[in-house]
């Protein structure tokens, strides 16, 4: 019998986001063309993500979930 995935907690989400900070920043820099603007967007997205961390049902899905927030 397969056990359902344990939902991610805010500390799980934050740890994954911090580990992948450079990756997200590079993505945003390419989208907006400005390092300063990308940093502002990423900071706001980090804050929003902590408010919504309880919506992540699978810790393995944190990165794709965050990319959806960035778009």
C-alpha positions in Angstrom: 0.0 0.0 0.0 1.4 3.4 -1.0 1.3 6.2 1.6 0.1 9.6 0.5 2.7 12.3 0.4 3.0 14.3 3.6 2.2 18.0 2.9 5.0 20.4 2.9 5.4 22.7 5.9 6.4 26.4 5.7 10.0 25.5 6.9 10.2 22.8 4.1 9.1 25.4 1.6 11.5 28.1 2.8 14.4 25.7 2.9 13.8 24.6 -0.8 13.3 28.2 -1.9 16.5 29.4 -0.2 18.5 26.5 -1.7 17.2 27.5 -5.2 17.4 31.3 -4.8 20.0 31.8 -7.6 18.0 29.6 -10.0 14.8 31.6 -9.4 16.7 34.9 -9.6 18.2 33.9 -13.0 14.8 33.0 -14.3 13.3 36.3 -13.3 16.3 38.3 -14.7 15.7 36.7 -18.0 12.0 37.5 -17.8 12.2 41.1 -16.8 15.7 42.1 -18.0 16.7 43.8 -14.8 18.6 42.4 -11.8 17.0 45.0 -9.4 13.5 44.3 -10.6 14.1 40.5 -10.4 15.3 40.8 -6.8 12.2 42.8 -5.8 9.9 40.3 -7.5 11.6 37.4 -5.9 11.5 38.9 -2.4 7.8 39.6 -2.8 7.2 36.0 -4.1 9.1 34.5 -1.1 6.8 36.4 1.3 3.7 35.3 -0.6 4.9 31.7 -0.8 5.1 31.5 3.0 1.5 32.6 3.2 0.5 29.9 0.8 2.9 27.1 1.8 0.0 25.0 3.2 -1.2 24.5 -0.4 1.8 22.4 -1.3 0.7 18.8 -0.9 3.9 17.2 -2.0 7.4 18.5 -0.9 8.8 17.2 -4.2 6.5 19.7 -6.0 7.8 22.9 -4.2 10.0 24.1 -7.1 7.3 23.8 -9.9 4.8 25.3 -7.4 7.0 28.3 -6.9 7.6 28.8 -10.6 3.8 29.0 -11.0 3.8 31.7 -8.3 6.5 33.6 -10.2 4.5 33.6 -13.4 
